């Protein structure tokens, strides 16, 4: 059997995660860096969860490596941190969130999916997050950062789907095309300063 489809040993994986974190030998996804910069979580929050938490769920995908949902606590607050062990045996921290309704009854218990089964495609609206399988709610993004050919644009009032747990946003093809057209037409309502710094300095 392909090793990618074998369920990893929980204790062995937990020990491996803790060793990697203790050695400061891991990588953060862009999601995590954004959470840190927005002060949603601190570096210490993430470390505490990974160093003392338990693996709550193991998610498998035929084209990806296993992902582990770790439940831990920082300042007595429950936090879920998702991470993976890639094919080169690197620890990658994917995203983090505070478990809450409507997806979680409590930090250890997912809510039951009621009503229509998710695989009954009665409409084209996306309802489950690809990354964490949580609910997606329609929102209007006040300020959406968009990079185009190396330049940064901020688009206001963008309709989107928002994952209630990991914060991933989903923009329709129609909305994406409209954004590109507006940029090409330079339909700006204002310009603002962008603060830039050099990581090496």
N, C-alpha and C positions, 0 to 999 in steps of 0.2 A: 504494500500500500504506500502511496505517496506520503512522505513525512509531513507535507503541508496540511494534510487532512487529519492527522492524528491529533487528538486533544492533548494539549500540553499538561504536564503535571503541575498542579496548583502550588504546592509547597516549593518545588524546584524553581518555578517561575517567580514566585514571591521573593525567594532568596536572591535570585538573579537581579530582579528590579532593585532591591535594597542595596545590593553590592554596587551596582552601577551608579546609583544616586550617591552613596557614600563616597565613591571614587570621583564624583563629579564628572562622570563619563556618560553623558546623555545629551540628546538634542531636543530643542523645543520647536514645535510647529509655529507657523505665523500666527495661528489662533492664540497660542499661549503668549507669544510676545505682545500681541494686542491687549490681551487681558492684563498683562503686567503693566503696560504703558498706561492703560485706562484705570489702573489700580482696582480692578475687579478682584484680582488675587495678587498676593505677593509671591516672590520666589520661595520664601519660607513656607507659605501655605502649601504650595505644590510639593515641596520636599517632605514636609511632615506627613502628608497623605501617602506618598509613595514609600516612605520609610517605615510607617507604622500601620498602614491600612491593610485591608483584606481584599482579595480578588472576588468581586461580587458576580461578575459575568465574564464569559469568554465568547467573543464573537468571531465567527469564521466567514471567510469569503473566498470563493474558488480562485480568484485572481490576486488576492492579497494575503499578507501574513495574518496570523491571529491578532486580535486586538483585545486588550484586557481592561475591564472597567473596575477601577480600584476605589473602594469606599474607605475614607479616612476622616480624621477630624483635625481641625486647626482652630485654636481658641474656642474649643467646645462646639464648633459648628461643623455639621456634616458637609463634606465636599466629595464629589465624584471626579476622578481623574482618569481619562482614557489614555492608554499608551500601547505601544506595539514593539515587538522584537523583529526587526527587519531581517532580510536574508543574509546580511553581513553581520548579524548579531549586535546591531546597535539598538539602544533603547531610545525610542522617539516618543515624546509626550505630545499627544494629539490635541486634546482640548480638556476643559474642566468646567464644572458648573455646580451649583447648589441644587440638590434634588428637591423638587416641589411639584405640586399639582399643576397641570392636569396629568403629567406623565407618571409621577411618583406619589404614592399614598404616604410613604415615609422613606427614609434613606435606603431601606432594604427591599421595599416592595413596589413593583410597578403596578399601576392601575390596569384593570382589565379593559380591553378594547371592546366597546359596546356598539351594537348596531351592525351596519353593513361590514362585511369582511373587506379587508384592505385590498385584496386582489380582484374585487369586483369593480372594474373600471367603468363607472357610470359617467364620469366626467374626466376632463383632462387636467384637473387641478392637482398639484403635487401636495401630498398630505403627510408623508413620512420623510424624515431627514435621512439621506443616504449614509451620512457619517455615524449617527448615533441612534437612528431608528425612532426618534422622538417626534412628537406632533409638530406640525408646521402651521403657523397662524398668519393670515394676511395682515400686512401692515403697510404703512407709508413711511419710508425712510426719510428722516428730516435732512440729513446730509450723507450722501453716498459717495465715497471716494472711488474714483475710476481712473485707471492709468491707460493712456493711449499714446503709443509711439514715444514712450519715455516721459511724457508730460502728465502731471497730476491735475485732475479735474474734480470738482465737487458739484454733484448734481442734487438739487433739492427736490423733495416730494416724489421720490421714486416708489411706485407700487412694487411690493416684493412679498415673498413668503419668508417668515423668520422661524427658525427652529427654537422652540421655547427652552431647550436645554443648552445646546452647545453654541447657539448664536449664529450658525451658518445662515446666510441669506441666499435666496433663490430669485433670480430675475428672469422674467419671461423673454423669449426670443424677440417678441414685438417691442418690449420695453428696451431691451438691449440695442436693437436697431435704431430706435428713436434717439437713444443717448448718443450713438455714433453719428447720426445725421446732424444732431444739434452741435456736436463738437466740430464736425466738418464745416458747418455753416458759421461757426464762431458765434453762436447765439448766446453770448454771455450776458448776464444781467449785472454782474459786478466782478471785480478781481480783488484778490486778497493776498497778503503776504504768506509765504510758507517758510517756516523755520527749518533750516538745514544745518546739520552738524556732521563732522567727520568722526567716525568711530575711532580712528587711530590717533586722534589728537586730544 
